Every structure is written in C-alpha cells, then in structure tokens.
Amino acid sequence: MKLLLTDSGVKNASIHAALLDLLGKPIAESSALLIPTAGYGHPFVTPDRAWEFISGRGTTPMVDLGWKSLGVLELTALPSIDRDRWVSWVRDADVLLVNGGDALYLAHWMRESGLLDLLPSLPGLVYVGLSAGSMVMTPRVGDDFVGWKPPAGGDSALGLVDFSMFPHVGHPMCPENTMAAAEKWATGLTNPAYATDEHTAFKVIDGEVEVISEGTWKLLN
C-alpha cells in the first residue's frame, strides 16, 4: 500500500502530482472508494459534513478530482455483511479516499472492520488521507487530539508510519492550531512529529517519507 497523507486534501499542484505518481495512471482511469467513517466519531462533525465529503462539495479536494468511478465504503457496516463481498470491492479499487474527523474512532473501526488486516495484501492500493484520515496511520495522535476514547484508552493509532501529525496550523477555522501549540503537543511524544498547514502532505512508499508542500511545515522533534 502506498500512502498520501494530506492535511486538507489535494490542495495544490505538488500534492496532485504526488497523487498521480502514486497511482501510476490518470485519475480519469482510476476507481476510488470513499471512507467517511471518521467524521461520525468527532463531537463537532454533523451529518452534513459527511455529505459534503461524499458529494465533493467541501473545501478539501479529493472526491471532485475526476475519478473514473466512486463508491462509499462505510467501515461500521462491514462486520455485518459477508466479508468476501466487501473485500472484493477494496481489491478492485485503485485508491481509498479517507475523510477526517476523529482519528482514534477511525483506527478502532479499521481494526474492527477487518480493513487493517487486508491492507498489507494490497501493495498497489493508494491510500489518501485527509486530516484524521492521515493521522490514523501514525503511532500516536497526542493528548490534544484524543476525542472519542477507545476501549483500551490511550492515544495510540495504527502506527503504519513512524511519525505523528499536528494538522491545520494557521487555518482560520482552527485558531487554536498554532505553531506554539504544536511545539507543546510534540513534547508529549517520543516519535518524530510534524506540524503542517493545509498545503502540506506526506508521500510514503515502502516506509520512505517525502514531504510534499507549497506551504508551511516543521519537524518538531
């Protein structure tokens, strides 16, 4: 699996080019599955935000890039249907587009649904995360981003990359997400951690990390 972990979607030409490189073919020839699950775990996310993501009407370009086909994969539904059905859907997809919301809620349902166990068998699949959809791949989200509390407690996410993310630095809708706040947040972590703005993403192939940015980012520790 190849990763494009974005702060706020495919916001600029550099992130768009990174996506094309990971896909290895045009977006118009690529099939995508949308995962809106993380939004339902966040206390400030309402159903209209899920609709904005799925319809491509939001301000985080992902869904509206001209995909060959689009489908919705709701992780909370997967345990209740035949596994072979949904596994075939994922295997047939070129990319997963994963919405933001609450990273720990998303991590819980990636485990519970069985999707996490499937991903290592899909080396060609591209995973594109947005905010919490990116943070879920990190080792820890840090105390500042613990909203929904997992049954085992703590702030551990999936750990498929070795760094953590503090997103949305300087965004007018997140006035509390300052660089000073990010630096304080990072002191509670023992792994590498980055602060990012909306024009930043991480391209990860076989553990090799490349920062893709036309904005502001900082390695904090």
For each residue, the residues with C-beta under 8 A, 3 or more apart:
1: 119 120 122 123 125 126 127
2: 22 123 124 125 126 127 204 205
3: 126 127 129 137 160 161 202 203 204 205
4: 15 18 19 22 126 127 128 129 201 202 203 204 212
5: 129 134 137 161 165 201 202 204
6: 9 10 11 15 62 128 129 130 131 134 200 201 202
7: 11 131 134 165 167 168 196 197 198 199 200 201
8: 11 59 60 130 131 167 168 171 198 199
9: 6 15 59 60 61 62 130
10: 6 15 16 19 61 62 65 128 201
11: 6 7 8 15 60 61 198 199 214
12: 15 16 199 214 215
13: 16 17 214
14: 17 18 212 213 214
15: 4 6 9 10 11 12 18 19 199 201 212 214
16: 10 12 13 19 20 65
17: 13 14 20 21
18: 4 14 15 21 22 201 203 210 212
19: 4 10 15 16 22 23 27 65 126 128
20: 16 17 23 26 27
21: 17 18 24 203
22: 2 4 18 19 126 203 205
23: 19 20 26 27 30 94 95 126
24: 21
25: 29 30 94
26: 20 23 29 30
27: 19 20 23 30 65 66 67 68
28: 66 67 68
29: 25 26 68
30: 23 25 26 27 67 68 94 95
31: 67 68 69 70 71 92 93 94 95
32: 63 67 69 70 71 93 94 95 96 97
33: 70 71 72 73 89 90 93 95 96 97
34: 53 54 63 70 71 72 73 97 99
35: 38 72 73 74 75 96 97 98 99 133
36: 39 40 50 53 54 72 74 99
37: 40 41 74 75 76 99 101 105 106 109
38: 35 41 42 98 99 100 101 102 103 105 106 132 133 136
39: 36 42 45 49 50 53 99 100 101 102
40: 36 37 45 50 76 101 105
41: 37 38 101 102 104 105 106 108 147 148
42: 38 39 45 100 101 102 105 132 147 148
43: 147
44:
45: 39 40 42 49 50 101 102
46: 49
47: 50 51
48: 51 52
49: 39 45 46 52 53 58
50: 36 39 40 45 47 53 54 99
51: 47 48 54 55 57
52: 48 49 55 57 58
53: 34 36 39 49 50 56 58 60 62 63 99
54: 34 36 50 51 63 72
55: 51 52 63
56: 53 62 63 64
57: 51 52
58: 49 52 53
59: 8 9
60: 8 9 11 53 100 130 131
61: 9 10 11 64 65
62: 6 9 10 53 56 65 97 128 130
63: 32 34 53 54 55 56 67 70 97
64: 56 61
65: 10 16 19 27 61 62
66: 27 28
67: 27 28 30 31 32 63 70 95
68: 27 28 29 30 31
69: 31 32
70: 31 32 33 34 63 67
71: 31 32 33 34 89 93
72: 33 34 35 36 54
73: 33 34 35 78 86 89 90 96
74: 35 36 37 77 78
75: 35 37 78 106 109 110 112 113 115
76: 37 40 79 109 113
77: 74 80 81
78: 73 74 75 81 83 86 113 114 115
79: 76 112 113 114
80: 77
81: 77 78 85 86
82: 85 86
83: 78 86 87 114
84: 87 88
85: 81 82 88 89
86: 73 78 81 82 83 89 90
87: 83 84 90 91 118
88: 84 85 91 92
89: 33 71 73 85 86 92 93
90: 33 73 86 87 93 96 115 118 122 125
91: 87 88 122
92: 31 88 89
93: 31 32 33 71 89 90 96 125
94: 23 25 30 31 32 124 125 126
95: 23 30 31 32 33 67 125 126 127 128
96: 32 33 35 73 90 93 125 126 127 128
97: 32 33 34 35 62 63 128 130
98: 35 38 106 127 128 129 130 133 134 136
99: 34 35 36 37 38 39 50 53 130 132 133
100: 38 39 42 60 130 131 132 133
101: 37 38 39 40 41 42 45 105 106 131 132 133
102: 38 39 41 42 45 105 106 132 147 148
103: 38 106 107 132 133 135 136 138 141 145 157
104: 41 107 108 136 141 145 146 147 148 149 150 155 157
105: 37 38 40 41 42 101 102 108 109 147 148
106: 37 38 41 75 98 101 102 103 109 110 132 133 136
107: 103 104 110 111 136 150 156 157 158
108: 41 104 105 111 112 148 150 151
109: 37 75 76 105 106 112 113
110: 75 106 107 113 115 116 136 158
111: 107 108 116 158
112: 75 79 108 109
113: 75 76 78 79 109 110 116
114: 78 79 83 117 118
115: 75 78 90 110 118 119
116: 110 111 113 119 158
117: 114 120
118: 87 90 114 115 121 122
119: 1 115 116 122 125 127 160
120: 1 117
121: 118
122: 1 90 91 118 119 125
123: 1 2
124: 2 94
125: 1 2 90 93 94 95 96 119 122
126: 1 2 3 4 19 22 23 94 95 96
127: 1 2 3 4 95 96 98 119 137
128: 4 6 10 19 62 95 96 97 98 133
129: 3 4 5 6 98 132 133 134 135 136 137
130: 6 8 9 60 62 97 98 99 100 133 134
131: 6 7 8 60 100 101 134 135 167 168
132: 38 42 99 100 101 102 103 106 129 135 136 145
133: 35 38 98 99 100 101 103 106 128 129 130 136
134: 5 6 7 98 129 130 131 137 138 165 167 201 202
135: 103 129 131 132 138 141 145 157 164 165 167
136: 38 98 103 104 106 107 110 129 132 133 157 158
137: 3 5 127 129 134 157 158 159 160 161
138: 103 134 135 141 157 158 159 161 163 164 165 191
139: 156 157 159 161 162 163 164 191
140: 155 156 157 164 189 191
141: 103 104 135 138 144 145 146 155 157 164
142: 145 146 155 164 166 185 186 188 189 193
143: 146 155 185 188
144: 141 166 181 185
145: 103 104 132 135 141 142 155
146: 104 141 142 143 149 155
147: 41 42 43 102 104 105
148: 41 42 102 104 105 108
149: 104 146 153
150: 104 107 108 153 154 156
151: 108
152:
153: 149 150
154: 150
155: 104 140 141 142 143 145 146
156: 107 139 140 150 159
157: 103 104 107 135 136 137 138 139 140 141
158: 107 110 111 116 136 137 138
159: 137 138 139 156 162
160: 3 119 137
161: 3 5 137 138 139 202 204 207 209
162: 139 159 191 192 207
163: 138 139 191 192 193 194 202 209
164: 135 138 139 140 141 142 186 189 191 192 193 194
165: 5 7 134 135 138 193 194 196 202
166: 142 144 169 177 181 182 185 186 193 194 195 196 220
167: 7 8 131 134 135 177 196
168: 7 8 131 171 173 174 177 196 197 198
169: 166 177 178 179 182 195 196 197 216
170: 177 178 179 197 216
171: 8 168 174 177 197 198
172: 175
173: 168
174: 168 171 177
175: 172 178
176: 181
177: 166 167 168 169 170 171 174 181 182
178: 169 170 175 181 182
179: 169 170 182 183 195 218
180: 183 184
181: 144 166 176 177 178 184 185
182: 166 169 177 178 179 185 186 195 218 220
183: 179 180 186 187 195 220
184: 180 181 187
185: 142 143 144 166 181 182 188 189 193
186: 142 164 166 182 183 189 193 195 220 221
187: 183 184 221
188: 142 143 185
189: 140 142 164 185 186 193 221
190:
191: 138 139 140 162 163 164
192: 162 163 164 219 220 221
193: 142 163 164 165 166 185 186 189 219 220 221
194: 163 164 165 166 202 211 217 218 219 220
195: 166 169 179 182 183 186 217 218 220
196: 7 165 166 167 168 169 200 201 213 215 216 217
197: 7 168 169 170 171 200 213 215 216 217
198: 7 8 11 168 171 215
199: 7 8 11 12 15 213 214 215 216
200: 6 7 196 197 211 212 213 214 215 216 217
201: 4 5 6 7 10 15 18 134 196 211 212 213
202: 3 4 5 6 134 161 163 165 194 209 210 211 212
203: 3 4 18 21 22 209 210 212
204: 2 3 4 5 161 207 208 209 210
205: 2 3 22 208
206:
207: 161 162 204
208: 204 205
209: 161 163 202 203 204
210: 18 202 203 204
211: 194 200 201 202 217
212: 4 14 15 18 200 201 202 203
213: 14 196 197 199 200 201 216 217
214: 11 12 13 14 15 199 200
215: 12 196 197 198 199 200
216: 169 170 196 197 199 200 213
217: 194 195 196 197 200 211 213
218: 179 182 194 195
219: 192 193 194
220: 166 182 183 186 192 193 194 195
221: 186 187 189 192 193
